[in-house]
Structures are given as C-alpha cells and as structure tokens.
Amino acid sequence: MKEKNKIVIGIILSILISGVVLFFYSFSLNKNIINSIFFSLNYEKFIVAIILVTLSFVFDGVKHFIVFRILDQKIGIFPSINSCFVTGYFSSVTPFSVGGQPFQIYYLNKKGVDSAYATQVVLLRLFEMISLMFFIDLSYIIFFSHNITGISQNIIFLGLILTFLSSIVILLGIAFPKTIGKLLRVLKKVKILSKIVNFDKIEHWFHKLDIVIKKIFREHKWLIFIDFIMMFILLIFQSYVFYYSIKIFTNINIPFFKFFSIVNIVNAVAFLVPTPGASGSFEIIYTNVFSSFSPNKEAIIKGVLFYRFLSYYLLIIFGTIILLPFAFKKDKV
C-alpha cells in the first residue's frame, strides 16, 4: 500500500509541475492563445487528430501483441494495447520520461507475460527506437547538410551523440545481461544494500533474461527484423500526428520526411530537461525550431501546443481518471 501511495503522490506532483510550467509558458505568450487554439479549431480536424493519436497506441499495441504471441507468451490484444497506454502515461508523469518502461514490464507481467520476456521485448523496442533515431539523424546530416535551416549544428550534434550513447547502453543491457548480474555481486558486499535488496533473486533473474535473449536471437532472427520495420513505421506515424497538428494552423514550408528527421533529432534534446514529460522544454525548443519554416510564429506555437495537448495533457487527464482508482483498490490477501 505504501508503494501505491508513493506512485499516487508522484503522479499528483508531476501533474502540478506540468500545469505550473504550462501556465508560465502560456503567460509569456498571448494570454488568450490557449483559448484561441480550440475556438479556431475545426471540429472534424480535432476528431481526426484524436483518432490519429489513438491509432498510434493501437499500432504499438498490435506490434507488441504479434511479438509476444510468436514468443508463446499469452496476452490478449487489448491488454497489449493498454500496456502501451500505460507506458505513455508513466513516461508523461516521470522526470526524463524514465517511468514508462518499468511500469510497462510490471503491467505485462501482471497480465501473464513472463517478466524476462517482457523486459527483453520492452528493451528491444527501446533499442529499436533509439537506434533508428540515430540512423535518421545520420541521414539528415547526409541529405540535408547543405540546408539545415531551422535546426542548429549544436542540436544536431547533441541529438546524434545522445541517441548513439543511449543505443549503445541499451544494446549492452540486451547483449550481456548475465554480466550485469555478475556485477551485482560487488554491490552484494555492501551490507546496507544487501539488507534492503535481494541480490540473489535479481542475479537469478538476469540469468533467466540471458536465456530468453539467446533463445530469441537463435530462434526468431526474422522477428527482430520485422519488429524493426514496424518500429520505423510507428515513428513515421507518430511524427505525422505532430505534422498534422501543425498543418491545421499553418502551411509550414517543410516536406514531411524532412520534418520527420528533425523531430527525431530534436526529441533527444527536448527530453533532457528533468520536468515530467519534458514540460516547457518541448514547447520552447520545437516552437523555436519550426518558427523558421513559417512566417506566422503564433500559428506554430498553436500547432505545437495542440500536439502537446493530444499526446501529453490529454493522455495525463484520461490516464489519471482511469488509473488512479486502481491505485486505491486494496490488494487481495
């Protein structure tokens, strides 16, 4: 019960922080800008935008469902989709967006997926996403190096370094889990930690994870290839939702695939700020980046804020309404 209370308190604090950041950011702009976003918005376009966001979660969930079924892990299509919603929600309410994956693993395990399989698939998804972002960054440098309007060399370089280092760290975690388990023996010697943490259980879990990883790479190589393709499609789809949101308010002078490349570079930098879901930094960075592609900066701000409403604030609102009641349920003895 104490753990649940900590989660609830953390969620409430995260929502308050996000609200305060949004308030001060909007206060620095035209005071009526948030109201004008929704009053000037076409009803049909608003519905289409919500459908697109929903479909991105559905596609991600179907992707997980296919992978788990091939790996003989019994999970229904709806729990699989919901696990992606859980990931998005807890990524939105935790600093640096680090809470999504641990909660997804926990949720999948509760729904019948072996924790080792759940961890491997979630880590693989994270590795696919970050490594694809790295190659997209490289492609941008190669194909658009002659014209980098709207994005500074420093952001490109920082985004490239961050995605590269992140992909290496995750790859090491995927490739050498047994080694990580052995390293825990060093921490086991610290008496204070050994009293708090069951290192033997954790080391055993890493050994089990190592067996799962070897099995997947030995028996399902083609699945990894297909999963990479599905992840690439998902990244394109998610970027298109952002592109569509901005196009509602202004005809931004940028082809979609260049927009797609810029988003994947800037994301690595935008989420560096330790506010929940990168509140504030996301809005400021993307507003500045895309303003050079349109003469109407206010329209760009509206598009960015509307996208954040769809992908972040709306997710927090519905997630809190749906998930918090479960947190107050008493555990069965």
C-alpha positions in Angstrom: 0.0 0.0 0.0 2.9 2.3 0.8 4.3 1.8 -2.8 0.9 2.7 -4.2 0.7 5.9 -2.1 4.2 6.9 -3.4 3.0 6.4 -7.0 -0.1 8.4 -6.4 1.8 11.3 -4.8 4.3 11.2 -7.6 1.6 11.4 -10.2 -0.1 14.3 -8.5 3.2 16.2 -8.1 4.0 15.6 -11.8 0.6 16.9 -12.9 1.0 20.0 -10.7 4.5 20.7 -12.1 3.3 20.2 -15.7 0.4 22.5 -15.0 2.6 25.2 -13.5 5.1 25.0 -16.4 2.3 25.3 -18.9 0.8 28.2 -17.1 4.0 30.2 -17.0 4.8 29.3 -20.6 1.4 30.4 -21.9 1.5 33.5 -19.7 4.7 34.6 -21.5 2.7 34.4 -24.8 -0.6 35.9 -25.8 -2.8 35.3 -22.8 -5.7 34.1 -24.9 -3.6 31.8 -27.1 -4.8 28.5 -25.5 -8.4 29.5 -25.8 -7.9 30.6 -29.4 -6.4 27.2 -30.3 -9.7 25.4 -29.5 -12.1 28.2 -30.7 -10.4 28.4 -34.1 -10.1 24.6 -34.4 -12.2 22.8 -37.0 -14.3 20.2 -35.2 -13.6 17.5 -37.9 -9.9 18.1 -37.8 -9.9 17.8 -34.0 -11.7 14.4 -34.2 -9.2 13.3 -36.9 -6.3 14.3 -34.7 -7.6 12.3 -31.7 -8.2 9.3 -34.0 -4.6 9.5 -35.2 -3.2 9.6 -31.7 -5.4 6.7 -30.7 -4.3 4.7 -33.7 -0.6 5.2 -32.8 -1.2 3.5 -29.5 -3.3 0.7 -31.2 -0.5 0.1 -33.7 2.1 0.0 -31.0 -0.1 -2.5 -29.0 -0.6 -4.7 -32.0 3.1 -4.7 -32.6 3.7 -5.9 -29.0 0.9 -8.5 -29.4 2.4 -10.0 -32.5 5.8 -10.3 -30.9 4.5 -11.8 -27.7 2.3 -14.4 -29.5 5.2 -15.5 -31.6 7.3 -15.9 -28.4 4.4 -18.1 -27.0 3.5 -15.5 -24.3 -0.2 -15.5 -23.7 -1.6 -12.0 -23.7 -4.7 -10.6 -25.3 -4.8 -7.8 -27.9 -6.5 -5.3 -25.5 -4.0 -5.7 -22.6 -1.2 -5.4 -25.1 -2.6 -2.1 -26.4 -3.2 -0.9 -22.9 0.4 -1.7 -21.9 1.4 1.0 -24.5 -1.0 3.4 -23.0 0.5 2.7 -19.5 4.0 3.3 -21.0 2.9 6.7 -22.5 1.2 7.7 -19.3 4.0 7.0 -16.8 6.6 8.4 -19.3 4.5 11.6 -19.2 4.5 11.9 -15.4 8.1 11.0 -14.6 11.2 13.1 -14.9 13.2 12.4 -18.1 10.3 10.1 -19.1 12.0 7.2 -17.4 9.0 5.6 -15.8 7.2 4.2 -18.8 9.2 1.1 -19.5 9.4 -0.2 -15.8 5.6 0.2 -15.4 5.0 -1.5 -18.8 7.1 -4.5 -17.7 5.2 -4.6 -14.4 1.8 -4.4 -16.2 2.7 -7.1 -18.8 3.9 -9.4 -16.0 0.6 -8.9 -14.2 -1.2 -9.9 -17.5 0.6 -13.2 -17.7 3.8 -12.4 -19.7 7.0 -13.8 -18.2 9.0 -10.9 -16.7 12.1 -11.9 -18.6 10.2 -11.9 -21.9 8.5 -8.6 -21.0 11.8 -7.0 -20.2 13.5 -8.3 -23.3 10.7 -7.1 -25.6 10.5 -3.7 -23.9 14.3 -3.2 -24.0 14.4 -4.3 -27.7 11.6 -1.8 -28.5 13.6 1.0 -26.8 16.8 -0.1 -28.6 15.0 -0.2 -31.9 13.5 3.3 -31.4 16.8 4.9 -30.3 19.0 3.2 -32.9 16.5 4.1 -35.7 16.6 7.7 -34.4 20.4 7.6 -34.6 20.3 6.4 -38.3 17.7 9.0 -39.1 19.9 11.7 -37.6 22.8 10.5 -39.8 20.5 10.5 -42.8 19.5 14.1 -42.1 23.2 15.2 -41.9 23.9 13.4 -45.2 20.9 14.5 -47.2 20.2 17.9 -45.7 23.7 19.1 -44.6 23.5 21.8 -47.3 20.3 23.2 -45.9 19.9 23.0 -42.1 17.5 26.0 -41.7 15.6 25.7 -38.5 17.9 23.5 -36.6 21.3 24.4 -35.3 24.5 22.4 -35.7 24.7 22.1 -31.9 21.3 20.5 -31.6 22.2 18.1 -34.5 25.4 17.1 -32.8 23.9 16.8 -29.4 21.0 14.8 -30.7 23.3 12.5 -32.6 25.6 11.9 -29.6 22.7 11.3 -27.2 21.0 8.7 -29.4 24.2 6.9 -30.2 25.2 6.6 -26.5 21.7 5.6 -25.4 21.5 2.9 -28.1 25.0 1.5 -27.0 24.0 1.4 -23.4 20.7 -0.4 -24.1 22.4 -2.8 -26.6 24.9 -3.8 -23.8 22.0 -4.4 -21.5 20.4 -6.7 -24.1 23.6 -8.5 -25.1 25.2 -9.0 -21.7 22.5 -9.4 -19.0 24.5 -12.2 -17.3 27.5 -9.9 -17.0 25.3 -7.3 -15.3 24.0 -10.0 -13.0 27.6 -10.8 -12.0 28.4 -7.1 -11.4 25.7 -7.1 -8.8 27.9 -9.4 -6.6 30.1 -6.3 -6.0 27.1 -4.4 -4.6 26.1 -7.5 -2.6 29.2 -7.0 -0.5 27.8 -3.7 0.8 26.0 -4.7 4.0 23.4 -1.9 4.0 22.4 -2.7 0.4 22.3 -6.5 1.0 19.8 -6.0 3.8 17.5 -3.9 1.6 17.9 -5.7 -1.8 17.6 -9.4 -2.6 20.7 -9.6 -4.9 20.5 -13.4 -5.3 17.0 -13.1 -6.7 18.0 -10.3 -9.0 21.1 -12.2 -10.2 18.9 -15.2 -10.9 16.5 -13.0 -12.9 19.4 -11.7 -15.0 20.5 -15.3 -15.7 16.9 -16.1 -16.8 16.9 -13.0 -19.0 20.1 -14.1 -20.6 18.5 -17.5 -21.5 15.5 -15.7 -23.0 17.7 -13.3 -25.1 19.7 -16.2 -26.5 16.6 -18.1 -27.4 15.0 -15.1 -29.2 18.2 -14.3 -31.2 18.7 -18.0 -32.0 15.1 -19.0 -33.0 13.5 -15.7 -34.0 16.0 -13.6 -36.0 13.4 -12.8 -38.6 11.1 -11.5 -35.9 13.7 -8.9 -34.8 13.9 -7.7 -38.4 10.2 -7.4 -38.8 9.9 -5.7 -35.4 12.5 -3.1 -36.6 10.3 -2.4 -39.7 7.2 -2.0 -37.5 9.0 0.4 -35.2 10.1 2.5 -38.2 6.5 2.7 -39.4 5.4 3.7 -35.8 8.0 6.5 -35.7 6.7 7.8 -39.0 3.1 7.6 -37.8 3.8 9.4 -34.6 5.7 12.2 -36.4 2.8 12.5 -38.9 0.5 13.2 -35.9 2.8 16.1 -35.0 3.0 17.3 -38.6 -0.8 17.1 -39.0 -1.3 19.2 -35.8 0.9 22.0 -37.0 -0.6 21.9 -40.6 -4.0 22.5 -39.0 -2.9 26.0 -38.1 -0.3 26.9 -40.7 1.1 25.7 -44.1 4.6 25.0 -42.7 7.1 25.2 -45.5 8.8 21.8 -45.0 8.4 18.4 -46.6 7.1 15.7 -44.3 10.2 13.5 -44.3 12.5 16.4 -43.5 10.0 17.2 -40.7 10.3 13.6 -39.6 14.1 13.8 -39.5 14.1 17.0 -37.5 11.6 15.6 -34.9 13.8 12.6 -34.3 16.9 14.7 -33.8 15.3 17.3 -31.6 13.4 14.7 -29.4 16.7 13.5 -27.9 17.5 17.1 -26.8 13.9 18.2 -25.9 13.5 15.5 -23.3 16.8 16.3 -21.5 15.0 18.7 -19.1 14.0 16.8 -15.9 10.4 18.1 -15.8 7.7 15.4 -16.2 7.3 14.7 -19.9 9.8 17.5 -20.7 7.1 20.1 -19.9 8.3 23.5 -21.0 11.4 22.5 -22.9 9.5 20.6 -25.5 7.2 23.5 -26.3 10.0 26.1 -26.3 12.5 24.1 -28.4 10.0 23.0 -31.0 8.5 26.4 -31.3 11.9 27.9 -32.0 12.9 25.1 -34.4 9.8 25.2 -36.6 9.3 29.0 -36.5 11.9 29.4 -39.2 9.7 27.4 -41.6 6.7 29.7 -41.2 6.3 33.5 -41.2 3.5 33.1 -38.6 5.2 32.2 -35.3 1.9 32.3 -33.3 0.5 29.6 -35.6 3.5 27.4 -35.0 3.0 27.9 -31.2 -0.6 26.9 -31.6 0.3 23.8 -33.5 3.0 22.7 -31.0 0.7 23.3 -28.0 -2.2 21.5 -29.8 0.1 18.5 -30.4 1.2 18.5 -26.7 -2.5 18.6 -25.7 -3.1 15.5 -27.8 0.0 13.5 -27.0 0.7 14.7 -23.4 -2.0 16.6 -21.5 -5.0 14.6 -22.8 -3.1 11.4 -22.0 -2.5 12.6 -18.4 -6.1 13.6 -18.0 -7.6 10.3 -19.2 -4.8 8.2 -17.6 -5.3 9.8 -14.2 -9.1 9.3 -14.4 -8.6 5.6 -15.4 -5.6 4.5 -13.5 -5.8 6.3 -10.1 -9.0 4.4 -9.0 -7.0 1.2 -9.3 -4.2 2.6 -7.1 -6.7 3.0 -4.3 -8.0 -0.6 -4.5 -7.0 -2.8 -1.7 -4.7 -5.7 -2.5 -6.2 -9.1 -2.2 -4.8 -11.1 0.7 
